[in-house]
Amino acid sequence: MAEEKKTTIKKIRSAGPMRQLMADYFKELDEASKTGSPQIAWCTSVGPAELLRSFGFLVYFPENHGAMLGSSRMAPDLIPAANAIGYSPDICSYLTSDIGSYLRKNTPLTKAFGMETVPLPDVLVYNTNQCRDVKDWFSFYERELEVPCIGIDTMRQIGDITPEHISGLIGQHKALIPILEEISGQKFDIDRLRETVKSSYECTKGWKKVLRIAEKRPSPITFFDATIHMGPAVVLRGDDRAVQYYETLNAELEERVANGVGAVDDETYRFYWEGMPVWGKLREHAEFFAEKKSCVVASTYCNSWIFEDLEHEDPFEGMARAYTELFIVRSEGYKEKYLENMVRDYNISGIIYHDAKTCPNNSNNRYGLPLRFSKSSGVPHVVINGDLNDLRLYSEEQAKTQFEALVEQISEKAK
């Protein structure tokens, strides 16, 4: 009997330079945490990182740490520590796993980068454009570490973005300046902010190019690859090293396209992932779809770090618009139109909605959207139940059954 060929995930060579870049980033944070210079600002993932960098802060993103806790599968063992001090098991598992990590003094940064602990902040800065949980998350550390917590409160369920929305958000950004001046001991420099915003915009262009190359058939990259390679776009926005990294990655992906090399051999079906990744199951999911000759080519999640409005001549208006154009902030009508465009541009065969138990704000299956969209577009879908970090809420068999059902449905439809 012929030996069954095992599915292998094709490695991206640029992963090596990216790992070094991330190691350098965390080494800088670790040294600054130990010496007290430069100062460190904690920032939510879609917060005003450019403004913080313009004051000379090194910027650390606890959500990135949350994703590491999920991908390392440490989260389920750490979440109970946060539950024990009153944090509900139903709230964001990034939050509970991160606080649990702090309480248990156990972080994946130790194994990955030799760090004893996360870098300690001089200021905590949030933007509630993702959810209210980020404010509550940072409030824990405000009490625990006795450092200032400041931020921006963004409206939700926005349809058309109005001048009133933007003027209010610009005002909130500018209100942070006197506080950041006092903490940093630096005067605000508009030219420095412009330089930082320009660097962020160049990063966005490079990251968009990475994601858009997946429109090619076969796609040279999968959603699962993108969740890893988005690291610099998240943590090094406003730092030219991120711009340089995406030049390297794009060159490799263009080489794959020129040589007809797909991320998935014999790519047959093309899927869209809506919602958060299941961080602890990225490899298993990638292998499953590769075995089915299917490529998950695009996602809302990875596209959430494309900030084209940063190009605006006024850096404050650019930041206000960029961080309010997000899918997660918008109305159901906007989201349906967005999905229409993505299905068309990427030639999508089917959509996978992830209902992440502890992330209602990034689970877009709960108010009828999947059924409405399948009816209007003719694109089939499935919903898998799980979570971004807490694997106790995820069923391997249920997810596999749903994935297989979607592939079978599309296969039958194609006959």
Protein Blocks (a to p, Z undefined) as FASTA:
>chain_A
ZZdddddddddfklmmmmmmmmmmmmmmmmmmmnopacdddddfkbcfklmmmnopacdd
fklmmmmmmmnommmmmmmmmmmnopafkbcfklmmmmmmmmnopafklmmnopabdcdd
fbdcddfklbmmlmmmmmmmmmmnopacddddddehiabdcfklmmmmmmmmmmmmmmmm
mmnopacdfklmmmmmmmmmmmmmmmmmmmmmmmpccdfbdfklmmmmmmmmmmmgoiak
lmmmmmmmmmmmmmmmmnopafbghifbdcddedjddfklmmmmmmmmmmnopacfbdfk
lmmmccfklmpmblklmmmmmmmmpmklmcfklmmmmmmmmmmmnopabdcddddfklmk
lccklnommmmmmmmnopacddddddfklmmlpcfklmmmmmmmmmmmmmmmmZZ
